[in-house]
Amino acid sequence: MKAAAVWRNSAATATGSVYFDDLAVEPYVPINGNKMTYIGSSVPFGVGATNNFGYTSIYAALLAARGAAGQGGPWVTANVCVPGNNTIDVTNRFDSDIFPQNGKYVFIGLSLGNEGILTGGQATFNQFRDNMLALIRHARANGLVPVVAGNYGRNDYTSTEYGYVRQINALLSGWAVPTVNLLGAVDDLSGNGR
């Protein structure tokens, strides 16, 4: 489609125009201020939970029940998590998976484990930190409110990886972004949260 927008003054003479080539006209879909989209890896997807009904599904059900009881707004959620994803994967698919959801909130649930902390050490930590900051900035630049999940223990972590988990969680809680503490309730002080 080709189109032109012409502005005229009160004398009806053209004062300026803009021409568009290859203009795509799409229906306007407003942003839902009561929608949160989860993006991340296996844990927020629900892997390991009975019928994949993990913490994101439990929270979605809680929001729906509260809304039905008149105790909150008509919240809805969408889960576009992909098991095995890391910050690079999520960065690459963020726009195509998040924007079509038209939700105001985006919950980013990623871990140092999928990032490769077991073999990558400080370089992997730095990559995770920098990419999370970039994802938060990108969400905000596009009018979204980011919420970030903290890291948690794994049965294959040593005290080294546990140190990285605690360090990234301390950073996350110091950033100006809402965070969810996923380590706190299962922290056995060795990184092997159960």
C-alpha positions in Angstrom: 0.0 0.0 0.0 1.2 3.5 -0.7 -0.2 6.5 1.2 0.5 10.1 1.8 -0.4 12.4 4.7 -0.8 16.0 3.7 -1.1 18.9 6.2 -2.9 22.1 5.1 -3.2 25.5 6.7 -6.5 27.5 7.0 -6.1 28.8 3.5 -6.2 25.2 2.2 -2.7 25.3 0.7 -0.4 22.4 1.3 2.1 23.1 4.0 3.8 19.7 4.1 3.5 16.1 3.2 4.9 12.7 4.0 4.9 9.7 1.7 5.0 6.1 2.8 6.0 3.2 0.6 5.2 -0.4 1.6 2.9 0.8 4.4 1.3 -2.1 6.3 -2.0 -1.4 7.9 -2.7 -3.6 10.9 -5.5 -3.5 13.5 -4.7 -1.6 16.7 -4.5 -3.9 19.7 -4.3 -2.0 23.0 -1.8 -3.0 25.6 -3.5 -4.9 28.4 -2.5 -3.3 31.7 -3.5 -6.5 33.5 -1.4 -9.0 31.5 2.0 -10.5 32.4 4.0 -12.5 30.0 6.6 -15.0 31.3 9.7 -15.4 29.2 12.6 -17.6 30.2 13.7 -21.2 30.5 12.5 -24.5 32.0 11.8 -23.5 35.6 9.2 -20.8 34.7 7.9 -23.1 32.0 7.1 -25.6 34.7 9.6 -28.4 34.0 9.9 -30.6 37.1 6.5 -29.7 38.5 3.6 -32.1 38.3 1.9 -31.6 34.9 4.3 -28.6 34.3 2.2 -26.7 36.8 5.1 -24.7 38.4 5.3 -21.4 40.1 4.2 -19.3 37.1 1.1 -21.5 36.7 0.4 -21.4 40.4 0.7 -17.6 40.4 -1.6 -17.3 37.3 -4.2 -19.5 39.0 -4.0 -17.3 42.2 -4.5 -14.1 40.2 -7.5 -15.6 38.4 -9.0 -16.8 41.6 -8.5 -13.4 43.3 -10.0 -11.6 40.3 -13.0 -14.0 40.3 -13.5 -13.2 44.0 -13.4 -9.5 43.4 -10.0 -9.1 45.2 -8.0 -7.8 42.2 -8.2 -6.9 38.6 -8.9 -9.2 35.7 -5.3 -10.4 35.4 -4.2 -12.8 32.7 -0.8 -14.3 31.9 0.9 -15.9 29.0 3.9 -18.3 29.2 6.4 -18.2 26.3 9.2 -19.8 28.2 11.4 -22.3 26.4 13.3 -25.0 28.4 17.1 -24.6 28.0 17.0 -20.9 27.1 19.6 -18.5 28.3 19.9 -14.7 28.0 21.1 -14.8 24.4 18.2 -17.0 23.4 15.7 -14.7 25.1 17.3 -11.6 23.7 17.0 -13.1 20.2 13.3 -13.9 20.5 12.1 -11.2 22.9 10.4 -9.0 20.3 8.7 -11.8 18.4 7.5 -13.6 21.5 6.7 -10.7 23.8 5.2 -7.9 21.7 2.4 -10.0 20.1 1.2 -10.7 23.6 0.2 -7.1 24.2 0.8 -7.3 27.9 2.1 -4.5 30.1 4.4 -6.7 32.3 7.1 -9.1 31.3 8.5 -11.5 33.8 12.1 -12.6 32.9 13.0 -16.0 34.4 16.5 -17.1 33.5 19.4 -18.8 35.4 23.1 -18.9 35.5 22.9 -22.7 35.0 21.6 -22.4 31.5 24.0 -19.5 30.8 26.8 -22.0 31.4 28.2 -21.0 34.8 29.5 -24.6 35.5 32.2 -24.2 32.8 32.2 -20.4 32.1 32.9 -18.9 35.5 33.3 -15.1 35.7 32.9 -14.6 31.9 29.5 -16.3 32.0 28.5 -14.4 35.1 29.4 -11.1 33.3 27.4 -12.2 30.2 24.4 -13.0 32.2 24.6 -9.7 34.2 25.1 -7.6 31.1 22.4 -9.3 29.0 19.9 -9.0 31.9 20.5 -5.3 32.1 20.0 -5.0 28.4 16.8 -7.0 28.5 15.5 -4.8 31.3 16.4 -1.6 29.3 14.8 -3.0 26.1 11.6 -3.9 27.9 11.3 -0.4 29.4 12.2 1.3 26.1 9.2 -0.5 24.6 6.8 0.6 27.4 6.9 -2.6 29.3 7.4 -3.2 33.0 10.0 -5.8 33.6 10.0 -8.2 36.6 13.0 -10.4 37.1 13.4 -13.8 38.8 16.4 -14.3 41.0 18.6 -17.3 40.6 18.3 -20.5 42.7 20.4 -23.5 43.7 20.9 -26.7 41.7 22.1 -30.1 42.8 25.3 -29.8 40.6 26.5 -26.5 42.0 29.6 -26.2 44.1 30.4 -23.4 46.5 31.9 -21.5 43.5 28.6 -21.5 41.6 26.7 -20.8 44.7 28.8 -17.7 45.2 27.9 -16.5 41.7 24.2 -17.2 42.5 24.3 -15.1 45.6 26.3 -12.4 43.8 23.8 -12.0 40.9 20.9 -12.1 43.3 22.4 -9.3 45.3 22.9 -7.3 42.1 19.3 -8.0 41.0 17.9 -6.8 44.3 19.9 -3.6 44.0 18.7 -2.7 40.6 15.6 -0.6 40.2 13.5 -3.5 39.0 11.0 -5.7 40.9 12.6 -9.1 41.6 11.3 -12.5 42.9 13.6 -14.3 45.4 13.6 -17.9 44.2 16.6 -18.9 46.3 15.4 -17.8 49.7 13.0 -20.6 50.6 15.2 -23.4 49.3 18.6 -22.0 50.2 20.6 -24.8 51.9 23.7 -22.4 52.1 25.7 -24.6 49.7 23.9 -23.9 46.4 22.2 -27.3 46.3 18.7 -26.0 46.9 16.1 -28.7 47.1 
